[in-house]
Amino acid sequence: MVVERSGRESRVINSVGGRVYGIVRVNEPLPLIGHIAFGIIDRGTNLLQVRPYSACHLSCIFCSVDAGPNTRTRISDFIVDVDYMLEWAWYVVSHKISKKIHILIDGVGEPL
């Protein structure tokens, strides 16, 4: 795998098939609410889904999101800055009515 960095975006040459795709590092000033692939997903309950990244290291034949090294449709993956994610998580929790909030850390692919 070869990584070329330029600002926020990196080009990664995958070792499986030599496919080139981008890794977008998400940080300020992008909001972390409103995107299903990364950030914080609030469905109006006391459970917040926190997705720090959308990458996957597997290529499961049953994958519903076509993630992994052998993907045929993905052109980029998203990685959110940890401190920025925590800042937004506290922001969302502070605006919830319930004081017992559960946070589920998940990902689009296999969340290592």
N, C-alpha and C positions, 0 to 999 in steps of 0.2 A: 504494500500500500504506500502510495506517495501522497504527501499533503503539501499543497502550495497555499500559503496564506496571503491575503490581501485585504487589510482592514477587517471588517466584520465577517466577510465570506471566505470560505476555504474551498478549494477544489481538491477533491479526493479521487485518486485513481484507484479503484477497487481492484483487489488482487484476484477476484473471481470474475473472469470475463473482460477485465480491463475497462469496465464501464466508468465514465467520468460523471460525477454528480456533485452538487454543491452542498456544503453544510453551512446553514445560516445561523450565526450566533445572535440570539435575540437578547437585546438589552435596551437601555433607555434610547429614545423616548417612546418606544412601542408599548401600547397597553397590553396587558396579559389577560384581558377578559374579552371574549368574543371570537376566539379562534378555536376550532375543535381539535386541531392537531397539536397545539402546544398551549401552555399557560394554565389558567384557572377556569374550570368549568363549574358554574353555579347553576344548578337545576331547581333552585327554590326550596331546597330541603336543608337539613342540618349537615349534609355531607358535601364537601368540596372535593372535586377531582383536580389534582395538581399534576400536570404533565410537563416535566422538565425537558423532555426531548421526544423526538419522534423516530429515532433510529432503531434498527433491529439488526442483530447479528445472525439471525436464523433465516432460512428460506423454506418455510413450511409449505407443503403443497396445499394445505387447507386454509392458508392465510386469507382473511377477508379484506385486508387493506393493502395487499401486495407489497409488503415491506421486505427488507433483507437484501443481501448481496445480489441475488438473482432476480431482482424486481424488473418488470418490463414497463412499468408506468411511472414510477417515482423519479423525479428529477432533483429533489433536494430533501434534506432532513433538517430539523430545527433543534437547536440546543439553547436552552435559556440559562442566562447567568444566574448562579445560585443566590447571590445577595439580592438581585433584582426580583427573583421569584419569591423570596422570603418577605421582601418589602410589600409586594402585591398581595401575598397571602394574608399578612397582618391587616392590610387595608380592607380586604374583603371581609375577613372575620369581624373587624370592628364595626362593620355596617350591617351585620346579621342581627336579627331580633333574638334568636336563641343564643344562650351562653354556652351550650354544650355542642360544640362544632367538631365533627369528625373530618379528618383530612385523609384522603386516599391518594397515595402517590402511585400513579400509573403511567403507562406509555402506550403509544400506538403499537409498538412492537413489543419485544420481550424486555421488560424493565429490569435490568441487572442491578 
